[in-house]
Amino acid sequence: MTTDTIFPGGKSLDELSDVSLELERINDLADGVARTLTGAFRSAILEGRSLRTLLADIGRSFADIALKAALKPLGGLVSGLVENLFTASNPVLNPVPFAKGGVIASPTYFSLGASKTGIVGEAGPEAILPLARGPDGRLGVAAGGAQNLTINFNVTARDAQSFKSSEAEISAMLLRAVKRGTRAS
């Protein structure tokens, strides 16, 4: 959980940093205007240029400054868009490991080699499961590892004789449980 510090006027730290960035941009623009005006007047005085030429140069410089300022955000947007398209279409630049398995929840393309492309997650979430060879050599879904299994039998008997007579039934139940456990591993 994050908490934003609220400053007087109800502004958060993020909002103040955005304002600070805009003030820096305005300051840069003002510096550019000042340099343009100073350069134009110095050039007019040293070269003896007319007022009309001077004003035309200043107008062109202002137009250039305004155009650069207006196109700067667009350049950043286009640059970010091209970068996102390039990294999204090239999985080598942005690999997601699935060695331990995982879920793909949205349509995702992947290479099948030999100029073929596959898609997963197109009809909803799909799982990637790692495969492993079992003791019999067959390839299948890897289990989480060997785990101990506890089997409990509850025997209700009226006396020792009824308990002894249920021994065969208990042995058969235990044998079936062990066989099921062997098949599952």
Rosetta blueprint (number, residue, H / E / L):
1 M L
2 T L
3 T L
4 D L
5 T L
6 I E
7 F E
8 P L
9 G L
10 G L
11 K E
12 S E
13 L H
14 D H
15 E H
16 L H
17 S H
18 D H
19 V H
20 S H
21 L H
22 E H
23 L H
24 E H
25 R H
26 I H
27 N H
28 D H
29 L H
30 A H
31 D H
32 G H
33 V H
34 A H
35 R H
36 T H
37 L H
38 T H
39 G H
40 A H
41 F H
42 R H
43 S H
44 A H
45 I H
46 L H
47 E H
48 G L
49 R L
50 S L
51 L H
52 R H
53 T H
54 L H
55 L H
56 A H
57 D H
58 I H
59 G H
60 R H
61 S H
62 F H
63 A H
64 D H
65 I H
66 A H
67 L H
68 K H
69 A H
70 A H
71 L H
72 K H
73 P H
74 L H
75 G H
76 G H
77 L H
78 V H
79 S H
80 G H
81 L H
82 V H
83 E H
84 N H
85 L H
86 F H
87 T H
88 A H
89 S H
90 N L
91 P L
92 V L
93 L L
94 N L
95 P L
96 V L
97 P L
98 F L
99 A L
100 K L
101 G L
102 G E
103 V E
104 I E
105 A L
106 S L
107 P L
108 T E
109 Y E
110 F E
111 S E
112 L E
113 G E
114 A L
115 S L
116 K E
117 T E
118 G E
119 I E
120 V E
121 G L
122 E L
123 A L
124 G L
125 P L
126 E E
127 A E
128 I E
129 L L
130 P L
131 L E
132 A E
133 R E
134 G L
135 P L
136 D L
137 G L
138 R L
139 L E
140 G E
141 V E
142 A L
143 A L
144 G L
145 G L
146 A L
147 Q L
148 N L
149 L L
150 T L
151 I L
152 N L
153 F L
154 N L
155 V L
156 T L
157 A L
158 R L
159 D L
160 A H
161 Q H
162 S H
163 F H
164 K H
165 S H
166 S L
167 E H
168 A H
169 E H
170 I H
171 S H
172 A H
173 M H
174 L H
175 L H
176 R H
177 A H
178 V H
179 K H
180 R H
181 G H
182 T H
183 R H
184 A H
185 S L
